[in-house]
Amino acid sequence: MTLLQDKLAKYDAPQKAMALGIYPYGRMIESDQDTEVRISGKKVLMFGSNAYLGLLNHPKVKEAAIEATRKYGTGCAGSRHLNGTLDMHLELEARLATFIGKEETMIYSTGFQVNLGVVSCLTGREDYILWDELDHASIIEGHRLSYSNKLKYKHNDMESLEKQLQKCEPDKVKLIVTDGVFSMEGDVADLPGIVALSKKYNASVMVDEAHGLGVLGRQGRGTCDHFGLTADVDLIMGTFSKSLASIGGFIASNKETINYLRHHSRSYIFSASSTPAATAAAAAALDIMINEPERLERLWELTHYALEGFRAMGCEIGCTSTPIIPLYIRNNDLTFLIVRELFDAGVFVNPVVSPAVAPTDTLIRFSLMATHTRPQLDFAMEAIRNVFRRHELIP
């Protein structure tokens, strides 16, 4: 055994969880992704999906993917710079720019690649990247690749952000990067506060709208639109893998910024382009998001109902105000056990444990789709009530 193999062989946390019957990852789904799924022959309600508008099974989305595959094939086998740019890529980029409210956009193969490729290349050695401590892992990986100075500020804490901005040299570029809706906690960034500080200290702002797109703003335009601050935010990132029922991502900004990124962002230049099926599916989902506003209304009806129910139940849900509802457990092993017990009761939820969060901040991530029914939500909440009471997490 090599030294590397010997080192890696000592990692046995998954095996221990498996031996206890509480390993929660990679559960094999044998059906379509809907409000109800089949896992190992068992039907369970899905409350662990990011498909907020419930479009994964929409016939128009599926048919668009099929037709694109028939016309263009299964992939492009090349990067956007070489043989990987299709007319449909350019059409969707133009539509997204108009929808988001920026001059141009560029599409990446995944949302992770957007943050990785954008955050890593915009600023130089003497510049600064300021980031919220609860930003998504893709943002963290992006700034790790940058040679810039990195300054972390406390979550949604404008006093902390200002203190970090005061450390920056006034004549250097300062980029503040934040999630719009935080993916695990479900709370919304204090974007008005961030924008105000950016103007005071001559900084630029980038907002990750992965979980805001299709949830907040007019027709689901996101957090920036929700606050009326699109024009004040320099870069707006979004994904296709949540509300747009596909896979991929985009960055929206002014022409000069997009021109720079097209020729410097390594995860864009050196990755194969988005597949025809994924691109067409996202375009079709965008159509539905714009033309069926009742989906967004329904999502928020369910969200308000669930938030009120969990609070009345006595669950600790933090500062969330969105369809992402964290149910804090604050113990790694207990979080795994409760996820297993809820699955046995017919409810699929996701565990969030260290190192994704501090061991004292572990939680169950409960997320809603517009296609959930009230009886499904009631069933899930009752199952959670029973399991949480058994473990003395609620009265």
Contacts in CASP RR format, 6 or more apart in sequence:
PFRMAT RR
TARGET T0000
AUTHOR 0000-0000-0000
METHOD contacts of the structure
MODEL  1
MTLLQDKLAKYDAPQKAMALGIYPYGRMIESDQDTEVRISGKKVLMFGSN
AYLGLLNHPKVKEAAIEATRKYGTGCAGSRHLNGTLDMHLELEARLATFI
GKEETMIYSTGFQVNLGVVSCLTGREDYILWDELDHASIIEGHRLSYSNK
LKYKHNDMESLEKQLQKCEPDKVKLIVTDGVFSMEGDVADLPGIVALSKK
YNASVMVDEAHGLGVLGRQGRGTCDHFGLTADVDLIMGTFSKSLASIGGF
IASNKETINYLRHHSRSYIFSASSTPAATAAAAAALDIMINEPERLERLW
ELTHYALEGFRAMGCEIGCTSTPIIPLYIRNNDLTFLIVRELFDAGVFVN
PVVSPAVAPTDTLIRFSLMATHTRPQLDFAMEAIRNVFRRHELIP
1 9 0 8 1.000
14 23 0 8 1.000
14 25 0 8 1.000
17 23 0 8 1.000
17 24 0 8 1.000
17 336 0 8 1.000
20 336 0 8 1.000
21 340 0 8 1.000
22 333 0 8 1.000
22 336 0 8 1.000
22 337 0 8 1.000
22 339 0 8 1.000
22 340 0 8 1.000
23 336 0 8 1.000
24 336 0 8 1.000
24 339 0 8 1.000
24 340 0 8 1.000
24 350 0 8 1.000
24 351 0 8 1.000
27 39 0 8 1.000
27 40 0 8 1.000
27 343 0 8 1.000
27 348 0 8 1.000
28 39 0 8 1.000
28 40 0 8 1.000
29 37 0 8 1.000
29 38 0 8 1.000
29 39 0 8 1.000
30 37 0 8 1.000
30 38 0 8 1.000
30 39 0 8 1.000
30 40 0 8 1.000
30 41 0 8 1.000
31 37 0 8 1.000
31 38 0 8 1.000
32 56 0 8 1.000
32 57 0 8 1.000
33 46 0 8 1.000
33 49 0 8 1.000
33 51 0 8 1.000
33 56 0 8 1.000
33 57 0 8 1.000
34 46 0 8 1.000
34 56 0 8 1.000
34 57 0 8 1.000
34 371 0 8 1.000
35 45 0 8 1.000
35 46 0 8 1.000
35 369 0 8 1.000
35 371 0 8 1.000
35 372 0 8 1.000
35 373 0 8 1.000
35 376 0 8 1.000
36 43 0 8 1.000
36 44 0 8 1.000
36 45 0 8 1.000
36 46 0 8 1.000
36 376 0 8 1.000
37 43 0 8 1.000
37 44 0 8 1.000
37 46 0 8 1.000
37 348 0 8 1.000
38 44 0 8 1.000
39 343 0 8 1.000
39 348 0 8 1.000
42 346 0 8 1.000
43 346 0 8 1.000
44 343 0 8 1.000
44 346 0 8 1.000
44 347 0 8 1.000
44 348 0 8 1.000
45 346 0 8 1.000
45 347 0 8 1.000
45 348 0 8 1.000
45 376 0 8 1.000
45 379 0 8 1.000
45 380 0 8 1.000
46 348 0 8 1.000
46 369 0 8 1.000
47 347 0 8 1.000
47 348 0 8 1.000
47 349 0 8 1.000
47 366 0 8 1.000
47 367 0 8 1.000
47 368 0 8 1.000
47 372 0 8 1.000
47 380 0 8 1.000
48 348 0 8 1.000
48 349 0 8 1.000
48 350 0 8 1.000
48 365 0 8 1.000
48 366 0 8 1.000
48 367 0 8 1.000
49 56 0 8 1.000
49 367 0 8 1.000
49 369 0 8 1.000
50 211 0 8 1.000
50 241 0 8 1.000
50 242 0 8 1.000
50 243 0 8 1.000
50 367 0 8 1.000
51 242 0 8 1.000
51 243 0 8 1.000
51 245 0 8 1.000
51 369 0 8 1.000
52 211 0 8 1.000
52 214 0 8 1.000
52 215 0 8 1.000
52 242 0 8 1.000
52 243 0 8 1.000
52 299 0 8 1.000
52 323 0 8 1.000
52 367 0 8 1.000
52 368 0 8 1.000
52 369 0 8 1.000
52 370 0 8 1.000
53 214 0 8 1.000
53 243 0 8 1.000
53 245 0 8 1.000
53 285 0 8 1.000
53 288 0 8 1.000
53 289 0 8 1.000
53 295 0 8 1.000
53 296 0 8 1.000
53 299 0 8 1.000
53 369 0 8 1.000
53 370 0 8 1.000
54 245 0 8 1.000
54 295 0 8 1.000
54 369 0 8 1.000
54 370 0 8 1.000
54 371 0 8 1.000
55 61 0 8 1.000
55 243 0 8 1.000
55 244 0 8 1.000
55 245 0 8 1.000
55 285 0 8 1.000
55 288 0 8 1.000
55 289 0 8 1.000
55 295 0 8 1.000
56 245 0 8 1.000
58 245 0 8 1.000
58 284 0 8 1.000
58 285 0 8 1.000
58 288 0 8 1.000
60 284 0 8 1.000
60 287 0 8 1.000
60 288 0 8 1.000
61 245 0 8 1.000
61 246 0 8 1.000
61 281 0 8 1.000
61 284 0 8 1.000
61 285 0 8 1.000
61 288 0 8 1.000
62 281 0 8 1.000
63 284 0 8 1.000
64 280 0 8 1.000
64 281 0 8 1.000
64 283 0 8 1.000
64 284 0 8 1.000
65 246 0 8 1.000
65 277 0 8 1.000
65 278 0 8 1.000
65 280 0 8 1.000
65 281 0 8 1.000
65 284 0 8 1.000
66 277 0 8 1.000
67 280 0 8 1.000
68 88 0 8 1.000
68 276 0 8 1.000
68 277 0 8 1.000
68 279 0 8 1.000
68 280 0 8 1.000
68 281 0 8 1.000
69 276 0 8 1.000
69 277 0 8 1.000
71 276 0 8 1.000
72 86 0 8 1.000
72 88 0 8 1.000
72 276 0 8 1.000
73 276 0 8 1.000
74 275 0 8 1.000
74 276 0 8 1.000
74 277 0 8 1.000
75 272 0 8 1.000
75 275 0 8 1.000
75 276 0 8 1.000
76 83 0 8 1.000
76 84 0 8 1.000
76 85 0 8 1.000
76 86 0 8 1.000
76 272 0 8 1.000
76 273 0 8 1.000
76 275 0 8 1.000
76 276 0 8 1.000
77 83 0 8 1.000
77 84 0 8 1.000
77 272 0 8 1.000
78 84 0 8 1.000
78 272 0 8 1.000
78 273 0 8 1.000
79 268 0 8 1.000
79 269 0 8 1.000
79 270 0 8 1.000
79 271 0 8 1.000
79 272 0 8 1.000
79 273 0 8 1.000
80 89 0 8 1.000
80 106 0 8 1.000
80 107 0 8 1.000
80 262 0 8 1.000
80 268 0 8 1.000
80 269 0 8 1.000
80 273 0 8 1.000
81 262 0 8 1.000
81 269 0 8 1.000
84 272 0 8 1.000
84 273 0 8 1.000
85 273 0 8 1.000
86 273 0 8 1.000
86 276 0 8 1.000
86 279 0 8 1.000
88 276 0 8 1.000
88 279 0 8 1.000
88 280 0 8 1.000
88 283 0 8 1.000
89 107 0 8 1.000
89 273 0 8 1.000
89 274 0 8 1.000
89 279 0 8 1.000
91 283 0 8 1.000
92 107 0 8 1.000
92 279 0 8 1.000
92 282 0 8 1.000
92 283 0 8 1.000
92 286 0 8 1.000
93 104 0 8 1.000
93 105 0 8 1.000
93 106 0 8 1.000
93 107 0 8 1.000
93 250 0 8 1.000
94 105 0 8 1.000
95 283 0 8 1.000
95 286 0 8 1.000
96 105 0 8 1.000
96 107 0 8 1.000
96 250 0 8 1.000
96 252 0 8 1.000
96 286 0 8 1.000
97 103 0 8 1.000
97 104 0 8 1.000
97 105 0 8 1.000
97 252 0 8 1.000
99 219 0 8 1.000
99 221 0 8 1.000
99 286 0 8 1.000
99 290 0 8 1.000
100 221 0 8 1.000
100 224 0 8 1.000
100 230 0 8 1.000
100 236 0 8 1.000
100 252 0 8 1.000
101 221 0 8 1.000
101 230 0 8 1.000
101 252 0 8 1.000
102 230 0 8 1.000
102 236 0 8 1.000
102 252 0 8 1.000
102 253 0 8 1.000
102 254 0 8 1.000
103 253 0 8 1.000
103 254 0 8 1.000
103 255 0 8 1.000
103 258 0 8 1.000
104 252 0 8 1.000
104 253 0 8 1.000
104 254 0 8 1.000
104 255 0 8 1.000
104 258 0 8 1.000
105 250 0 8 1.000
105 251 0 8 1.000
105 252 0 8 1.000
105 253 0 8 1.000
105 258 0 8 1.000
106 250 0 8 1.000
106 251 0 8 1.000
106 258 0 8 1.000
106 261 0 8 1.000
106 262 0 8 1.000
106 268 0 8 1.000
107 248 0 8 1.000
107 249 0 8 1.000
107 250 0 8 1.000
107 273 0 8 1.000
107 274 0 8 1.000
107 279 0 8 1.000
108 114 0 8 1.000
108 117 0 8 1.000
108 248 0 8 1.000
108 249 0 8 1.000
108 250 0 8 1.000
108 251 0 8 1.000
108 267 0 8 1.000
108 268 0 8 1.000
108 271 0 8 1.000
108 274 0 8 1.000
109 247 0 8 1.000
109 248 0 8 1.000
109 249 0 8 1.000
109 271 0 8 1.000
109 272 0 8 1.000
109 273 0 8 1.000
109 274 0 8 1.000
110 239 0 8 1.000
110 241 0 8 1.000
110 247 0 8 1.000
110 248 0 8 1.000
110 249 0 8 1.000
111 138 0 8 1.000
111 210 0 8 1.000
111 237 0 8 1.000
111 238 0 8 1.000
111 239 0 8 1.000
111 240 0 8 1.000
111 241 0 8 1.000
111 248 0 8 1.000
111 249 0 8 1.000
112 137 0 8 1.000
112 138 0 8 1.000
112 141 0 8 1.000
113 248 0 8 1.000
113 249 0 8 1.000
113 267 0 8 1.000
113 268 0 8 1.000
113 271 0 8 1.000
114 138 0 8 1.000
114 237 0 8 1.000
114 238 0 8 1.000
114 239 0 8 1.000
114 249 0 8 1.000
114 250 0 8 1.000
114 251 0 8 1.000
114 267 0 8 1.000
115 136 0 8 1.000
115 138 0 8 1.000
115 139 0 8 1.000
115 141 0 8 1.000
115 142 0 8 1.000
115 208 0 8 1.000
115 237 0 8 1.000
116 138 0 8 1.000
116 141 0 8 1.000
116 142 0 8 1.000
116 145 0 8 1.000
116 267 0 8 1.000
117 142 0 8 1.000
117 145 0 8 1.000
117 261 0 8 1.000
117 265 0 8 1.000
117 266 0 8 1.000
117 267 0 8 1.000
117 268 0 8 1.000
118 142 0 8 1.000
118 206 0 8 1.000
118 235 0 8 1.000
118 237 0 8 1.000
118 251 0 8 1.000
118 261 0 8 1.000
118 265 0 8 1.000
119 129 0 8 1.000
119 139 0 8 1.000
119 142 0 8 1.000
119 143 0 8 1.000
119 145 0 8 1.000
119 146 0 8 1.000
119 175 0 8 1.000
119 177 0 8 1.000
119 206 0 8 1.000
120 142 0 8 1.000
120 143 0 8 1.000
120 144 0 8 1.000
120 145 0 8 1.000
120 146 0 8 1.000
120 265 0 8 1.000
120 266 0 8 1.000
121 146 0 8 1.000
121 261 0 8 1.000
121 264 0 8 1.000
121 265 0 8 1.000
121 266 0 8 1.000
122 146 0 8 1.000
122 173 0 8 1.000
122 175 0 8 1.000
122 257 0 8 1.000
122 260 0 8 1.000
122 261 0 8 1.000
123 129 0 8 1.000
123 146 0 8 1.000
123 148 0 8 1.000
123 173 0 8 1.000
123 175 0 8 1.000
124 146 0 8 1.000
124 147 0 8 1.000
124 148 0 8 1.000
124 173 0 8 1.000
125 147 0 8 1.000
125 148 0 8 1.000
126 148 0 8 1.000
126 149 0 8 1.000
126 169 0 8 1.000
126 172 0 8 1.000
127 148 0 8 1.000
127 149 0 8 1.000
127 172 0 8 1.000
127 173 0 8 1.000
127 174 0 8 1.000
127 175 0 8 1.000
128 148 0 8 1.000
128 149 0 8 1.000
128 150 0 8 1.000
128 151 0 8 1.000
128 168 0 8 1.000
128 172 0 8 1.000
128 173 0 8 1.000
128 174 0 8 1.000
128 175 0 8 1.000
129 143 0 8 1.000
129 146 0 8 1.000
129 148 0 8 1.000
129 149 0 8 1.000
129 150 0 8 1.000
129 151 0 8 1.000
129 175 0 8 1.000
129 177 0 8 1.000
130 150 0 8 1.000
130 151 0 8 1.000
130 152 0 8 1.000
130 153 0 8 1.000
130 161 0 8 1.000
130 164 0 8 1.000
130 165 0 8 1.000
130 168 0 8 1.000
130 174 0 8 1.000
130 175 0 8 1.000
130 176 0 8 1.000
130 177 0 8 1.000
130 203 0 8 1.000
131 139 0 8 1.000
131 140 0 8 1.000
131 143 0 8 1.000
131 150 0 8 1.000
131 151 0 8 1.000
131 152 0 8 1.000
131 153 0 8 1.000
131 176 0 8 1.000
131 177 0 8 1.000
131 178 0 8 1.000
132 152 0 8 1.000
132 153 0 8 1.000
132 155 0 8 1.000
132 156 0 8 1.000
132 177 0 8 1.000
132 178 0 8 1.000
132 179 0 8 1.000
132 182 0 8 1.000
132 189 0 8 1.000
133 152 0 8 1.000
133 153 0 8 1.000
133 154 0 8 1.000
133 155 0 8 1.000
134 155 0 8 1.000
134 156 0 8 1.000
134 179 0 8 1.000
134 182 0 8 1.000
134 184 0 8 1.000
134 185 0 8 1.000
135 177 0 8 1.000
135 178 0 8 1.000
135 179 0 8 1.000
135 208 0 8 1.000
136 179 0 8 1.000
136 183 0 8 1.000
136 208 0 8 1.000
136 210 0 8 1.000
137 356 0 8 1.000
138 208 0 8 1.000
139 177 0 8 1.000
139 179 0 8 1.000
139 208 0 8 1.000
143 150 0 8 1.000
143 177 0 8 1.000
148 175 0 8 1.000
149 168 0 8 1.000
151 164 0 8 1.000
151 167 0 8 1.000
151 168 0 8 1.000
152 164 0 8 1.000
153 160 0 8 1.000
153 161 0 8 1.000
153 163 0 8 1.000
153 164 0 8 1.000
154 160 0 8 1.000
155 182 0 8 1.000
155 185 0 8 1.000
156 187 0 8 1.000
156 189 0 8 1.000
156 190 0 8 1.000
158 190 0 8 1.000
158 193 0 8 1.000
158 194 0 8 1.000
158 197 0 8 1.000
161 176 0 8 1.000
161 194 0 8 1.000
161 197 0 8 1.000
162 197 0 8 1.000
162 200 0 8 1.000
162 201 0 8 1.000
165 174 0 8 1.000
165 197 0 8 1.000
165 200 0 8 1.000
165 201 0 8 1.000
165 203 0 8 1.000
166 201 0 8 1.000
168 174 0 8 1.000
168 201 0 8 1.000
168 203 0 8 1.000
170 201 0 8 1.000
170 202 0 8 1.000
173 204 0 8 1.000
174 198 0 8 1.000
174 201 0 8 1.000
174 202 0 8 1.000
174 203 0 8 1.000
174 204 0 8 1.000
175 203 0 8 1.000
175 204 0 8 1.000
175 205 0 8 1.000
175 206 0 8 1.000
176 194 0 8 1.000
176 197 0 8 1.000
176 198 0 8 1.000
176 203 0 8 1.000
176 204 0 8 1.000
176 205 0 8 1.000
176 206 0 8 1.000
177 205 0 8 1.000
177 206 0 8 1.000
177 208 0 8 1.000
178 189 0 8 1.000
178 191 0 8 1.000
178 194 0 8 1.000
178 205 0 8 1.000
178 206 0 8 1.000
178 207 0 8 1.000
178 208 0 8 1.000
179 189 0 8 1.000
179 207 0 8 1.000
179 208 0 8 1.000
179 210 0 8 1.000
179 211 0 8 1.000
180 188 0 8 1.000
180 189 0 8 1.000
180 191 0 8 1.000
180 207 0 8 1.000
180 208 0 8 1.000
180 209 0 8 1.000
180 211 0 8 1.000
180 212 0 8 1.000
180 222 0 8 1.000
180 223 0 8 1.000
180 224 0 8 1.000
181 187 0 8 1.000
181 188 0 8 1.000
181 189 0 8 1.000
181 209 0 8 1.000
181 210 0 8 1.000
181 211 0 8 1.000
181 212 0 8 1.000
181 215 0 8 1.000
181 216 0 8 1.000
181 223 0 8 1.000
181 322 0 8 1.000
181 324 0 8 1.000
182 188 0 8 1.000
182 189 0 8 1.000
182 211 0 8 1.000
182 324 0 8 1.000
183 210 0 8 1.000
183 211 0 8 1.000
183 324 0 8 1.000
184 324 0 8 1.000
184 326 0 8 1.000
184 352 0 8 1.000
184 356 0 8 1.000
184 357 0 8 1.000
184 363 0 8 1.000
184 365 0 8 1.000
185 318 0 8 1.000
185 319 0 8 1.000
185 320 0 8 1.000
185 324 0 8 1.000
185 326 0 8 1.000
186 211 0 8 1.000
186 319 0 8 1.000
186 320 0 8 1.000
186 321 0 8 1.000
186 322 0 8 1.000
186 324 0 8 1.000
186 325 0 8 1.000
186 326 0 8 1.000
187 318 0 8 1.000
187 319 0 8 1.000
187 320 0 8 1.000
187 321 0 8 1.000
187 322 0 8 1.000
188 216 0 8 1.000
188 223 0 8 1.000
188 226 0 8 1.000
188 321 0 8 1.000
188 322 0 8 1.000
189 207 0 8 1.000
189 223 0 8 1.000
191 207 0 8 1.000
191 223 0 8 1.000
191 224 0 8 1.000
191 227 0 8 1.000
191 229 0 8 1.000
191 233 0 8 1.000
192 227 0 8 1.000
192 229 0 8 1.000
194 205 0 8 1.000
195 205 0 8 1.000
195 229 0 8 1.000
195 232 0 8 1.000
195 233 0 8 1.000
197 203 0 8 1.000
198 204 0 8 1.000
198 205 0 8 1.000
198 232 0 8 1.000
199 232 0 8 1.000
204 234 0 8 1.000
204 235 0 8 1.000
205 232 0 8 1.000
205 233 0 8 1.000
205 234 0 8 1.000
205 235 0 8 1.000
206 233 0 8 1.000
206 234 0 8 1.000
206 235 0 8 1.000
206 236 0 8 1.000
206 237 0 8 1.000
207 223 0 8 1.000
207 224 0 8 1.000
207 233 0 8 1.000
207 235 0 8 1.000
207 236 0 8 1.000
207 237 0 8 1.000
208 237 0 8 1.000
208 238 0 8 1.000
209 222 0 8 1.000
209 223 0 8 1.000
209 224 0 8 1.000
209 236 0 8 1.000
209 237 0 8 1.000
209 238 0 8 1.000
209 239 0 8 1.000
210 237 0 8 1.000
210 238 0 8 1.000
210 239 0 8 1.000
210 241 0 8 1.000
210 242 0 8 1.000
211 242 0 8 1.000
211 322 0 8 1.000
211 324 0 8 1.000
212 220 0 8 1.000
212 222 0 8 1.000
212 223 0 8 1.000
212 243 0 8 1.000
212 322 0 8 1.000
213 220 0 8 1.000
213 221 0 8 1.000
213 222 0 8 1.000
213 238 0 8 1.000
213 239 0 8 1.000
213 242 0 8 1.000
213 243 0 8 1.000
213 244 0 8 1.000
214 220 0 8 1.000
214 221 0 8 1.000
214 222 0 8 1.000
214 242 0 8 1.000
214 243 0 8 1.000
214 244 0 8 1.000
214 289 0 8 1.000
214 296 0 8 1.000
215 222 0 8 1.000
215 243 0 8 1.000
215 296 0 8 1.000
215 299 0 8 1.000
215 322 0 8 1.000
215 323 0 8 1.000
216 222 0 8 1.000
216 223 0 8 1.000
216 225 0 8 1.000
216 226 0 8 1.000
216 322 0 8 1.000
217 223 0 8 1.000
217 225 0 8 1.000
217 226 0 8 1.000
218 225 0 8 1.000
219 289 0 8 1.000
219 290 0 8 1.000
219 293 0 8 1.000
219 296 0 8 1.000
220 243 0 8 1.000
220 289 0 8 1.000
220 296 0 8 1.000
221 230 0 8 1.000
224 230 0 8 1.000
224 233 0 8 1.000
224 236 0 8 1.000
230 236 0 8 1.000
234 253 0 8 1.000
234 254 0 8 1.000
234 257 0 8 1.000
235 251 0 8 1.000
235 252 0 8 1.000
235 253 0 8 1.000
235 257 0 8 1.000
236 251 0 8 1.000
236 252 0 8 1.000
236 253 0 8 1.000
237 249 0 8 1.000
237 250 0 8 1.000
237 251 0 8 1.000
237 252 0 8 1.000
238 249 0 8 1.000
238 250 0 8 1.000
238 251 0 8 1.000
238 252 0 8 1.000
239 248 0 8 1.000
239 249 0 8 1.000
239 250 0 8 1.000
240 246 0 8 1.000
240 247 0 8 1.000
240 248 0 8 1.000
240 249 0 8 1.000
240 250 0 8 1.000
240 278 0 8 1.000
240 281 0 8 1.000
240 282 0 8 1.000
240 285 0 8 1.000
241 247 0 8 1.000
241 248 0 8 1.000
241 249 0 8 1.000
243 285 0 8 1.000
243 289 0 8 1.000
244 281 0 8 1.000
244 282 0 8 1.000
244 285 0 8 1.000
244 286 0 8 1.000
244 289 0 8 1.000
245 281 0 8 1.000
245 282 0 8 1.000
245 285 0 8 1.000
246 278 0 8 1.000
246 279 0 8 1.000
246 281 0 8 1.000
246 282 0 8 1.000
246 285 0 8 1.000
247 274 0 8 1.000
247 278 0 8 1.000
248 274 0 8 1.000
248 278 0 8 1.000
248 282 0 8 1.000
249 274 0 8 1.000
251 258 0 8 1.000
251 261 0 8 1.000
253 261 0 8 1.000
261 268 0 8 1.000
262 268 0 8 1.000
262 269 0 8 1.000
263 269 0 8 1.000
288 295 0 8 1.000
289 295 0 8 1.000
289 296 0 8 1.000
295 370 0 8 1.000
296 370 0 8 1.000
298 370 0 8 1.000
299 323 0 8 1.000
299 368 0 8 1.000
299 369 0 8 1.000
299 370 0 8 1.000
302 323 0 8 1.000
302 368 0 8 1.000
302 370 0 8 1.000
302 372 0 8 1.000
302 374 0 8 1.000
302 377 0 8 1.000
303 322 0 8 1.000
303 323 0 8 1.000
303 368 0 8 1.000
305 374 0 8 1.000
305 377 0 8 1.000
306 323 0 8 1.000
306 325 0 8 1.000
306 366 0 8 1.000
306 368 0 8 1.000
306 377 0 8 1.000
306 381 0 8 1.000
307 317 0 8 1.000
307 320 0 8 1.000
307 321 0 8 1.000
307 325 0 8 1.000
309 381 0 8 1.000
310 317 0 8 1.000
310 325 0 8 1.000
310 327 0 8 1.000
310 366 0 8 1.000
310 381 0 8 1.000
310 384 0 8 1.000
311 317 0 8 1.000
313 381 0 8 1.000
313 384 0 8 1.000
313 385 0 8 1.000
313 388 0 8 1.000
313 394 0 8 1.000
314 394 0 8 1.000
314 395 0 8 1.000
315 327 0 8 1.000
315 328 0 8 1.000
315 384 0 8 1.000
315 388 0 8 1.000
315 393 0 8 1.000
315 394 0 8 1.000
316 327 0 8 1.000
316 328 0 8 1.000
316 393 0 8 1.000
317 325 0 8 1.000
317 326 0 8 1.000
317 327 0 8 1.000
317 328 0 8 1.000
318 326 0 8 1.000
318 328 0 8 1.000
320 326 0 8 1.000
323 367 0 8 1.000
323 368 0 8 1.000
323 369 0 8 1.000
324 365 0 8 1.000
324 366 0 8 1.000
324 367 0 8 1.000
325 365 0 8 1.000
325 366 0 8 1.000
325 367 0 8 1.000
325 368 0 8 1.000
326 352 0 8 1.000
326 363 0 8 1.000
326 364 0 8 1.000
326 365 0 8 1.000
326 366 0 8 1.000
327 349 0 8 1.000
327 363 0 8 1.000
327 364 0 8 1.000
327 365 0 8 1.000
327 366 0 8 1.000
327 384 0 8 1.000
327 388 0 8 1.000
328 361 0 8 1.000
328 362 0 8 1.000
328 363 0 8 1.000
329 335 0 8 1.000
329 338 0 8 1.000
329 362 0 8 1.000
329 363 0 8 1.000
329 364 0 8 1.000
329 393 0 8 1.000
330 360 0 8 1.000
330 361 0 8 1.000
330 362 0 8 1.000
330 363 0 8 1.000
331 359 0 8 1.000
331 362 0 8 1.000
332 353 0 8 1.000
332 354 0 8 1.000
332 359 0 8 1.000
332 362 0 8 1.000
334 362 0 8 1.000
334 391 0 8 1.000
335 351 0 8 1.000
335 352 0 8 1.000
335 353 0 8 1.000
335 362 0 8 1.000
335 363 0 8 1.000
335 364 0 8 1.000
336 351 0 8 1.000
336 353 0 8 1.000
337 391 0 8 1.000
338 364 0 8 1.000
338 387 0 8 1.000
338 388 0 8 1.000
338 391 0 8 1.000
339 349 0 8 1.000
339 350 0 8 1.000
339 351 0 8 1.000
339 364 0 8 1.000
341 387 0 8 1.000
341 390 0 8 1.000
342 348 0 8 1.000
342 349 0 8 1.000
342 364 0 8 1.000
342 383 0 8 1.000
342 384 0 8 1.000
342 387 0 8 1.000
345 383 0 8 1.000
345 386 0 8 1.000
345 387 0 8 1.000
346 383 0 8 1.000
347 379 0 8 1.000
347 380 0 8 1.000
347 383 0 8 1.000
347 384 0 8 1.000
349 364 0 8 1.000
349 365 0 8 1.000
349 366 0 8 1.000
350 364 0 8 1.000
350 365 0 8 1.000
350 367 0 8 1.000
351 362 0 8 1.000
351 363 0 8 1.000
351 364 0 8 1.000
351 365 0 8 1.000
352 362 0 8 1.000
352 363 0 8 1.000
352 364 0 8 1.000
352 365 0 8 1.000
353 359 0 8 1.000
353 362 0 8 1.000
354 362 0 8 1.000
357 363 0 8 1.000
366 380 0 8 1.000
366 384 0 8 1.000
368 377 0 8 1.000
385 394 0 8 1.000
388 394 0 8 1.000
389 395 0 8 1.000
END
